[in-house]
Amino acid sequence: MQRMALINTLTPIAAISVWQVLTGAGISNVYVGIINIYFVSYCKGVKRLGICSEDVKGISAKYGADLCGIASIDRFTTAPRGYHPCDILPSCKSVVVVACEFPRSSLSDPKNYTQVRNQLVKKLDNMASLISKELKSRGTAAVAKRSIGPCEWDEDDRYRDDMSLIYAGVYAGLGKIGKNNLLINNKYGNMIWCSAVLTSEKLEADPLAEYEVCAKNCKICINSCPVGAIDGKLIKQLTCYDNAYTYRGGRQQIICWKCRTVCPNCFGIK
């Protein structure tokens, strides 16, 4: 034990020399011994670098998240086949959902709204990558989940992301889904954009939101949709898409977000 303690404090070259002196080992045995020593030290180091929920939230805040919630994997039992977090990371035990506020100034016109949305996509994608990288440096498996896509048509003819960030946000305690199919948070309303990080670390999950986001008889978003794409439960995806997106100057532009702005809780729960 004293030999190990001494060698663990030395550089690899110095450790080789000390090992030879202390044990009389030949050079081939020396390298085997040194490899074993450093492997043991590495494993101990990884264990010491274990993370907790508070660490993850601190990391998320450092990279600019306005919100961070954690969902345990058992909350995803209703995820459709092929769209479960474990389909992305088989060892997943927790999903960390981060969100940033969608600035109110973005609602002024289509060009501004689209630019701000695209900037948020890049910001949150980068944020998820940085968080994932830091978690991996602490010895846990982690995969960044982009804020949009990859998407595909499922067996029910629904166009799905590989993991729903809206439902992940619900499971992480960041809010509830409104009749307009947007995630509504008590502080920021539906003016948030999300990304996520899947990790093999078992983290303490946040409590689910208990506040109500839609009045029982409210149908403002349903009645305001110009193409009748909202029924209070699901969105008629193609109908919504054909109305909300267009191309101007060769670039995609969002021209309708009425379901967001007419909501009484657009900017937070009143």
N, C-alpha and C positions, 0 to 999 in steps of 0.2 A: 504493500500500500504506500509506503514511504517512497519507494522507487517511482511508482506511478505519479504521485503528487509532484515529485521533483521534475520528472520528464514533461508533464503537462504544462509546466511553466516555461519551457524552452522552445526555441525555434526548431524546425525539423532537422536542420544540419547539426545543431548543438545536441539535440535529443539523440541522434544516431551515435554520436561519440560517447555520450554519457551511458547509453544503453550498452554499448560494447564494454565499457569499463566495469559497469555494475554486474553484468551477466557473463562476460567472456564470450558472447555469441559471435558466430561468424557473420560475414556481411549479408549472406542470403537470409539468415534468421533475423538479422537486424531490421531489414525492410519489412518483413512480415510483422515483426513486433511493433514497429512504428505505425504501420497501417492500422493495426488493431487498436493501438492507443488513440490515434486521431479519429477513428470511426466511433469509438466509444465516447470520446469527448464531443464529437459532432452530435450524436444522438442525445447526449445529456443537454447540449446547448439548445437543440430544437425543443426539447421538453420544457426548458426554462423559458422559452419564448412563446409559450401558450397564450392564447388571447381570450378575452371575455367580451361580453356585449358592450360594456363601457368603452373598451379599447376600440372596437369597431366604430362606434358612434363618434369617438374622438377623431379617428382617421377620416371618417366621412366628412365631418365638419371642417377638418383641415383642408380638404380638397374642394370645399365650397358648397356642400349640401345644405339646403334649408331644412330638410326633413330627413330622418333616417329611422326606419322601422325594421324589426327583425321577425321573420316568420319561421316557425319550426316546420320541418318537412311533413309532419303528420297532419298539418292543416290543408294539404293539397290532395286530399283523398278523392275529391270530385273532379280533379283535372282530367280532361279527355285523354284517352290513350295516345301516346306519342307526343304529348304536350305537357308532360310532367317535368319538374326540375331534374329528376333522376334520369330522364331521357337525355339531358344535356350533360350532367355530372352524376354518374351512377352512385358515387359515394356521398352525395349531397345530404346534409343534415339540417342546414339552415339557409334561408334566403334573406339577404340584406337588401332592402329596397331604399334607394335614395331618391330625393325629389328636389327640384328647384322651382321657385315661383315663376309663373308665366307673367311677365310685366303687363300691367294694365294698359300701358302706352301702346302695346302691340295691337290693340283692338281698333285702332284708328282707321286702317285701310288694308286691303288685301296684300299689297306689296310689303308693308311693314309687318303684318301678321306672319306672312310666310318667312320673311327674313329672320324674325325673332324665333319662330318655331325651329327653323333650320340651325340657328346658332345654339339653341337649347339642346337639340339632338347631338350636335358635336360636343358640347360641354359635358353632357351627361354620359355619352359614350366614353369620353376621355376620363371622366371621373371614375366610372366603373372599372376601367382598365387600371388606373392608378391604385384604387383600393384593392383590386384583385392582386396586383403585383406586390403590394405591401403585405397582404395576408399570406401569400406564398412565401415571402421572405421570412415569415415567422413560423414556417413549417406546416402549413395546412394547405390542402388542395383548394383552389378557387378558380372560378370561371366568370368572366365579365359577361353580363347580358345586356346587349345593345337596347337602346330606347325604342328602336323600330326594327323589326325583322330579326332574322329571316322569316318570311311568311309563305304560306302555301294553302291550297284548298284542302279541306279535310273531307272525310267521307260523308259529312252532312251538308256539303256545299257551303261551308262557312270559311271565310278567308281568315286564317289564324296565324298569330305569331307563334314561334316555337315555345313560348311560355307567356301567358297573359300577365302583363305588368299591372293591369288594373286589378285583377284578382289577387296578385301577389301583394299589391298595396293594401288591399283589404285584410289579407291574412297577416300582414306586418303591422296592422293597427293604425295605418295612415288615414283611414277614412272608410266611406261606404260608397257603393255605386248608386248613382242617381238614376232617375227614369230616362235621362238623356244618355245613359251608358258611360258617363264620365265619373272618374274617381273624385269624390268631394271630401275635402279635409276641413276640419272645424276652423282652422286659422286662415288658410289660403283659398277656401272654397274649391271650385273646379279649375282654378288657375295654377295648375302644377303640371310638371312633366317629369317622368320617372325613368330610371334605369335600375339595374340590380346586379348583385354579385352572389353567385352560388358558392357555398363553401362546405367542406367536409367537417368543419368545426361545429360541435353541438353548442349553440349559443342560447342564452336565455331569451325566450320570445317575448315580444311586447304584447300587452293586453289588446284585445280587439276593441275597435271603436264602439262606444255604446250610444252615441248621439244619433239622432235621426237627421237625414239629409234631405228628405222630401216629405212634404205634407201629404197625408193620405189621399186627399182629393185634388191635389195640384196636378194640372195638365198643361201648364204653360208651355213647356218645351214640346210636348206632343202636338198641341194646337198651333204652335208657331213654326214648325218645320215646313218650309215652302213646298216640299215634295212628299210629305206624309211618310217619311222614312222611320219615324219613331212611334213605337206602340207602348212604351213604358217598360218593356222587358228586353226586347232585342232591337237592333238597328237593321233595317233593310240595307245591307252593305252596298250593293251595286247602285241602288237608287240614291243613297247618300253620296257615294263617290262621284257619280256622274254630275251631281249638282254642286258639290263642294270644291271640286278640282277642275282646273282648266290649264291651258298652256298659253303663255304670253311671252313673245320674244324667244320662243324655243325653250322656255323654262316652265316647269310646273309651278302653279300658283294656287293657293287656297283662297277661295272667294266667298265661302260661307262658313260661319261658326256661330250661327244664331242660337243653337241649342245651348251653347256655352254662356252667351251673354244674357239671354232672357231668364235664366235660372235665378230665382230669388237669392240663392246662396252662391252666386258666382264668385264673390270675393270673400266668402267666409260664412259660417253659420250665424244667422241673426238671432 
